[in-house]
Amino acid sequence: MTNTNPIIQFKEEIQARGISVDLSKCEYEIKGDKLIGLRITEADDMEFDLDSLQSLERLSLTVSKRALPESIRKLYNLTDLMIPNNFLFQLPEWISELENLNMLDISNNFLLELPEWIGNIRKLRSLVSINTKIGYLPESLRQLNYLDGLVMWRNKLSSLPEWFYDLHSLSYIDLYKNKLTNLSNSLGNLTNLTSLLIGSNELAVIPDCFGSLYKLLVLDFSGNKIEDLPASIGELHALEKLIISGNKLSKLPDWIGELENLTELDIRSNSLTSIPESISNIQYLTTLDIGKNKITHLPESIGKLQYLSKLSISYNPIVSIPVSLGDLTDLVLFIDKSQISLVPKSIKNIEYE
C-alpha cells in the first residue's frame, strides 16, 4: 500500500535515488496531505527531478554547488524561494518563469549585479539580498508594481536612481551598510513606507522631505555622518522608533517633543551637549539612549516620562541626575562607574555599561 504521508514519500524518493542529503536537517511544512514547505540546508547533490513536489509553495535550498537544480522552474505554485549560501555568481534566468513568486532571497552569494530579467517576476513582493556585492539597481525593478519590501544589507550601493522613488508600493526598505552618500528629495514620494533603515552608510545630509511619509513607524539613520536633522522629521506623528546613533549631531531639535508616539529614541554616540525640555512631551517613550555624548545636565522634566523603562546616560560628563527619575518605578538606569555618586537614592535599578 502506497504511503500518503508527503514527508515519508519525499524521504523515500531521496533514498531511492541515492541523493546525498542530510534528511535530519530538513524542515517540512504540511497542509492536509500536501508538502507545501521544504527547507534543505545541507546537500551535496540536488540534481534530481522536483516534479513530484508540485504542491510546494515555499522552498529554501542550500546546495553549495554554485548551481541550482533546474527542475525548480517547474514548481509553478512556488511563492517563496530562498537560495542563500549557494556560491552563486549569477542567477539562472528560469527563476523569472516562476510566475507566482512573491518572495526571493538570494543572500550570501557572490552576485555582482541583479539581472534585468528580475523585473519580469511581476508578482514579486519581497526581495532580499544580504551580503552580496551588488553595486547598482537595474531599471527593470520599476516594473515590480507589487514590490513591498527591499532588504539589501552589506552591498555596494553608492546611490539610488531617481526612478527608485517611483516604487510607490514599497513599505519596508533596509539598506544597512552600503555606500550611499545622498538621498533624493523624491524620497517623499514613497508614501507607503513604514520602515526606512539606512544605517552605516556615508550620508552627511538627510533631505527635508518627510512630511508626506505619514505611515512611517521606524526610521534608522545610525552610523552615518549627519550633522543636522531636517524639521520635517518632526511631522512623523506615527513614528515609534528613531535611531540616529553614531552621527555628528551637536543639537537635538525642540521639535523632537512633537513625536508623540515615539517609544524608542537612540541618539547615542553623537556630540550632543544637552537634551531639550520638550522631550517630556514624548509621553509613550520607553527607551532612551543618550550615552557617549557631551551632555552635562538632564532636564528635570525627564521625570514626566512615566513609561520610561530604560535610560542610558553612560559616558557623558554629567554633573547631576534629576531626582524626578526616582518616581519612575519601572526605570532601569544605565551608567558608567564614574557616575555612581551622582545617582539619587530614590533610583533603585542601576546597571553598568
N, C-alpha and C positions, 0 to 999 in steps of 0.2 A: 504494500500500500504506500503510495507517494506521500511523503511528509509535506504538509501545507504550511508549516512554520517557515516564514521567509528567511529568518536568520539561519536556521538549520539548512535550508536549501542553498543559501549563499555559501556557507561553510563547506557543504558537501561539494559544491562546484569547484571551489578553490582547491580543495584537497584532491579532487579527481583530476584536475588539470596539472597538479604538481607545482602550483604557483607559490613562490616564496613570499608569504605574507604572515606577519605575526598576528594571528587571529585574536590573541588575548588582548591586544591593544586596539582592536577595532571597536567602534561605538556604533550603535544601531538605534534607529527610531522607527517604530512600528505604528501603523494606523490600520486597524482591522486586521486583515490578512496580507497587508502590503508593506513592503520595506520602503519607506519614504525618505529616510535619512541614513547616510553611511559616512563614517569617518575612519580613514585608514592613515595611520601616522608612520608606519614603518612597512615598506615594501620594496624589495629589490627587483621584482619583475611583475609588472602590471600589464603586460601586453596580452590582454585577453578580451574576449568579446563581452561587452556590458549589456548586450541586447536583452538579457534575461532580467535586467534591473530597470525596465521601462517605467516602473512606478516611482523611481527616485525623484524627489523634489530637491533634496539637499545633499551635496557631495563635497566632502573635504578629503583631499588626496595629497599625500607627500610620497613621491615615488623615488626621489633622489637619482633620477636618470637623465636629467636635462631634456626630457621629452615626456609628453603626456600620452596615454593611450587614446588613439583617435576614435575609438568606439564611444567616447563620451559624447561625440557630436550627435549620436542617435538618441540621447536621453532627452526627448522633446518636452518632458514635464519638468525638467530641471529649472528651479527658480534661484537656487543659491549654489554657486560654485566657488569653492575655496581651494586654491592651489599654491599655498605658501611653501617656502623652503624646498624648491624643486630645482635649483640651479639653472633656471630658465634664462636664456639670453634674449629670447623673443617669444611672443605669444603666438600660438597657432591660429590662423585666420578662421578656422572652422568654429571657433568659440562664437563668432558672430552669427552662426546658424542656430544657436540656442535662443529661439525667439521668445521664450517665456522667462528668460533670465532677468531677475530683479537685483541680484547681489553678486558682485565679483570681487574676490580677494586675491590679489597677486603679490602679496607681501613677501619680503625676504628672498627675492630673486635677483638676477643680475641684469635687470632691464634698464636700458638707457633712454628709452622713449616709450610712449603709448602709441600704438598703431592707429593710423587714420580710420581703419575699419571699426574701431570701437564705437564710433558714432552710429553704427548700424544696429547696435543692440538697443533697439528703441524703447524697450520696457525697463531698461536698467535704472534702478533707483539708488543703489549704493555702490560706490567704487572705492575700494580700499587698496592702497599701495604703500605699505610701510617699509621703510628701509630698503628702497630700491635706489636707482641713480638717475631718476627722470629729471631732466632739466627744463622741459617746456611742456605745455599742454597743446595737443592737436586741436585745430579748429573744429574738427568733426564733433567734438564734445558738445558743441552748441546745439546739435541735433537731438540731444538727450533731454526731451521735454519733461521727463518724469524724474530726473536726477535730483534726489533729495539729500544725499549725504556724500561728501568727498573727504576722504581721510588719506593724507599723504605725508605722514611724518618722515623725517630723515630722508629727504630727497635733495635735489639741487635746483629747485625753482628760484630764480632771481627776480622774476616779475610775473604778473598775471596779465594776460592780454585783455584789451578793452572789451572784447566780446564776452569774456568770462562773467562780467557783471550783468549780462542778459540772461543768465541761467536762473530765472525767477523762481523755479521750484526748489532751489537749494534751501534747506533749513539748518544743515549741520556742515560746517567747514572746519577741518583740523589740518593746519599746515605747519605744525610744530617742527622746528629745527630744519628749515630750509635756508635760503639765502635772499629772502625778499628784502628789498631796500625801499620800496614805496607801495602805496595802495592808492587807487584812483578814487576821486570823489564819487564815481559811479557806484561805489560800494553801497551807497544809499538806495540803489535800485533793488537790492536783494531783500525785499520787504518780508519775506517768509523766514528769514534767519531766526533761529532760536539759540544757536551756539556758534560763536566765532572764536576759534582758538588759533592764534598766530604767535605763540611763544617761541623764543630762541631763534629769532630771525635778525635782520640788520636794519630794522626800521628806526628812523630818527624822528619822523613826523607821522602823526595819525590824521587822516583827512577829517574835516569837520562836517560830517555828513550822516550822523547817527540818528537824527530826529525822526527819520522815516522808518527806522528799524524797531518798531514798537513791540514786536514779538520777542525781541532778544532777551534771553534769560541768563546766558553765560558769555562773558567777554574776557578773553585772556590775551594780554599783550606782554606777558612776562619775558624777561631776558632779552630785551631789545635795547635801544639807545634813546628812548623817548624822554624829552625834557619837559614837555607840557601836554596836558590833556585837553582836547577840544571841548568847548562848552556843551556841544550837542550830546555828549555822553550823559549829561545831567538830565536829558529828556527821556532817558530809557527807564520809564517808570515801572516796567515789568522786570527789570534786571534783578537777578537773585545772587549772582556771583561775579565779582570783579577782581581779576588778578592782574596786577601791574607791578609785581615784584621785579627786582633786578633791572631797573632802568636808571634814569638820571633825573628823576623828578626832585625839584627843590621845594615845591609847594603843592599842597593838596587843596584844590579849589573849594570855596564855600558851598558851591552847588552840590558837593558830594552828599549833603544832607537831603537833597531832593530825590535821592534814590530810595524811596520809602519801602520798597520790597526787598532790598538787599539783605541777604543773610550771611554772606561771606565777603570780606574785604581783605585782600592781601596786598600790602604795599611795602613789603619787606625789601631790604637792600636797595634803598634809594638814597637821596640826600636831603630828606625832609628835616626841617628844624622845628616844626610844630604841627599840631592837629587842630583843625578848626572846630569851634564850639558847635557848629551845625551838625557835627557827627552824631550828636544826641538825638537828632530827628529820625535817624535810621532805626526805627523802633523794633524791627524784627531781627536786627543783627545778632548773630550767634557766635561768629568767629571773626576776630580782628587781629591781624598780624602786622605790627609796625616795627618789628625787630630790625637791627642793623641799619639804623638811620642816624640822624644827628639831633634827635628830639631831647629837649631838656625838661619840658613840662607837659603834662597831660591836662586837658580841660576838665574842670570839676564836673561838668555836665555829663561826662562819660558814664557816670554812675547811674544815669537815667536809662541806660540800655538794659532793660530788665531781663531780656532773653540772652544776654551775653554769657557764653559758657566757656569760651577760650579767648584769652588775650595774651599776646606775646609782645613784650616790651624789651626783650634782651638786647644787649649790645647797643644801647643808647646812653648818652651822658645825662640821664635823668637825675634830677636833684630832689624830686619829691613825687610821691604817688598819692592820688586823691583818696581820702578816707571814704568817700562815697562808694568806692568799689567794694567795700566791705558789705554793702547792702545787697550785693548780687550773690545770692546763696548758691547758685549753680556754677559760679565762675571758677575756672582754673587759671591761675596767673603763671605765665612762663617768663622766667627771669634768668639773668646770668648771676653768678655767685657774688659779683661785686655789688649787686643791688639789694641783697638780702636785708641790709639795715634800713632800707627805705620803706619796706613793706609794712603797712599798718597792721596791728594785731588783729583787726577785725577780718582780715583776709586769711582764710584758713587753708585753702587749697593752692599749694605752690609747687611748681616743678621747675627744674633747672634745664637750660638748654646749653 
